[in-house]
Amino acid sequence: MRNIKTGFKNHTSSGLSHLLGNVIDKLTDNATLFPHLPVPLATLQTLADEYSASNSKATRGSAMAKAARTAKAKEVMKALSATGSYVRMIAGGNAEVLTSSGFEMVKEREPVGPVGKPMLKSVKMTGIVGEVALVWTPRPGARTYQCFRTETDPALPSTVWKHVLSTTRV
């Protein structure tokens, strides 16, 4: 099921301003799809104008101007979050309706498939008795790697492997 992004904290000031403008434009063009917005379009436009002005002042300005921009950004994010939740409810997962809202779409996950075995890149002595440093190639889709050791010839069918660690690092 398709969805829109409703987290805005990682947006830059200009990115957040651009997103708000895009949402306003698209919702204006699709007013019949979204008739009961929780934040009216006129209020969103006023907020966009105020946020743009606070961005300009903060770019050239003082710590106080930057604090005012931060406060206005929180208002913008709150309005976008409420509007995004409404859009999600109306769309019910319909990608066409979600796209027409102006919000960014969440990237659809694709199945990774079999992860496969990593390839050993290097083995180095560490200077500590019984210890080596292993480095292997990362595998797309792998979340953890399991390391095993044996004290016998690994080619023998009766070899017993002992688990020594699980890690997320390569």
C-alpha positions as a printed Julia matrix, in Angstrom:
170×3 Matrix{Float64}:
   0.0     0.0    0.0
   1.41    3.41  -1.0
   1.86    6.19   1.52
   3.13    9.75   1.93
   5.93   11.04   4.14
   4.75   12.89   7.21
   8.08   13.35   9.01
   9.54   16.77   8.29
  12.37   17.25  10.82
  15.09   16.34   8.31
  14.02   18.99   5.81
  16.14   22.09   5.39
  14.42   25.44   5.78
  14.16   25.87   2.03
  13.07   22.24   1.59
  10.28   22.65   4.12
   9.2    25.88   2.43
   9.21   24.19  -0.98
   7.18   21.24   0.34
   4.59   23.52   1.91
   4.26   25.48  -1.35
   3.89   22.26  -3.34
   1.21   20.94  -0.95
  -0.7    24.22  -1.18
  -0.55   24.18  -5.0
  -1.65   20.56  -5.32
  -4.42   20.82  -2.73
  -5.7    23.96  -4.45
  -5.78   22.08  -7.77
  -7.54   19.1   -6.14
  -9.96   20.84  -3.78
 -12.78   18.42  -4.65
 -10.67   15.44  -3.51
  -9.85   17.09  -0.18
 -12.9    19.18   0.78
 -12.48   19.36   4.58
  -8.83   20.14   5.24
  -7.93   20.34   8.93
  -5.9    23.47   8.16
  -7.65   25.63   5.53
  -5.72   26.52   2.38
  -5.82   30.23   3.28
  -4.22   29.46   6.64
  -1.57   27.28   4.96
  -0.8    30.13   2.52
  -0.48   32.65   5.37
   1.81   30.21   7.17
   3.89   29.77   4.0
   4.28   33.55   3.62
   5.24   33.98   7.28
   7.72   31.1    7.1
   9.31   32.5    3.94
   9.72   35.89   5.65
  11.23   34.27   8.75
  13.66   32.33   6.53
  14.81   35.55   4.89
  15.32   37.3    8.23
  17.17   34.33   9.74
  19.51   34.01   6.75
  20.87   37.5    7.31
  20.02   37.8   10.93
  20.45   37.36  14.59
  19.97   34.46  16.96
  16.54   35.9   17.72
  15.59   35.75  14.02
  16.8    32.15  13.84
  14.75   31.25  16.92
  11.69   32.84  15.3
  12.3    30.76  12.15
  12.58   27.6   14.26
   9.29   28.39  16.0
   7.59   29.05  12.65
   9.05   25.8   11.26
   7.37   23.92  14.11
   4.05   25.52  13.16
   4.6    24.52   9.53
   5.43   20.93  10.49
   2.36   20.72  12.75
   0.1    22.0    9.95
   1.69   19.65   7.4
   1.37   16.71   9.77
  -2.33   17.34  10.37
  -2.93   17.83   6.65
  -0.91   14.73   5.8
  -2.93   12.6    8.21
  -6.14   13.86   6.6
  -4.79   13.14   3.1
  -3.85    9.6    4.17
  -7.34    9.03   5.55
  -9.06   10.3    2.39
  -6.72    8.41   0.03
  -6.97    5.06   1.79
  -3.72    3.92   0.15
  -4.69    5.06  -3.38
  -1.38    6.15  -4.93
  -3.03    8.49  -7.44
  -4.89   10.4   -4.71
  -1.8    10.5   -2.47
   0.38   11.83  -5.3
  -2.17   14.54  -6.1
  -1.77   15.97  -2.57
   1.71   17.43  -3.11
   3.3    15.43  -0.3
   6.4    13.36  -0.96
   5.74    9.66  -1.43
   7.38    7.03   0.75
   9.65    4.87  -1.36
   8.17    1.43  -1.81
  10.24   -1.36  -0.38
  11.48   -3.94  -2.8
  12.19   -7.5   -1.75
  15.9    -8.08  -1.27
  15.88  -11.76  -2.16
  18.5   -14.19  -0.91
  21.29  -12.34   0.88
  24.07  -14.76   0.03
  27.41  -15.31   1.72
  29.87  -12.46   2.21
  33.34  -12.83   0.71
  36.31  -12.7    3.07
  38.51   -9.7    2.2
  41.28  -10.0    4.78
  42.45  -11.83   7.9
  45.12  -10.18  10.05
  46.86  -11.13  13.27
  46.04   -8.64  16.02
  49.01   -9.27  18.31
  46.76  -10.93  20.91
  47.15  -14.7   21.2
  44.22  -16.53  19.58
  42.75  -13.37  18.02
  42.47  -12.3   14.37
  40.78   -9.36  12.67
  38.39  -10.38   9.87
  37.05   -8.1    7.16
  34.43   -9.24   4.63
  32.32   -7.69   1.9
  28.94   -6.3    2.96
  25.86   -7.99   1.52
  22.81   -5.94   0.51
  19.92   -6.83   2.79
  22.11   -8.36   5.53
  21.28   -7.16   9.02
  23.72   -9.29  10.98
  26.69  -11.5   10.26
  27.43  -14.72  12.16
  31.06  -15.77  12.71
  32.07  -19.36  13.4
  35.42  -21.06  14.02
  36.75  -24.57  14.03
  39.9   -26.15  15.44
  40.03  -28.88  12.8
  40.38  -29.01   9.03
  37.3   -27.18   7.66
  37.24  -29.43   4.59
  36.47  -32.54   6.64
  32.8   -33.61   6.73
  32.96  -34.19  10.49
  34.12  -30.62  11.21
  32.43  -29.02  14.21
  31.92  -25.26  13.96
  31.56  -23.1   17.06
  29.67  -19.78  16.94
  31.93  -16.99  18.21
  30.02  -13.77  17.5
  27.14  -11.98  15.84
  27.74   -8.48  14.49
  26.23   -5.84  12.24
  29.65   -4.63  11.11
  31.79   -5.94   8.25
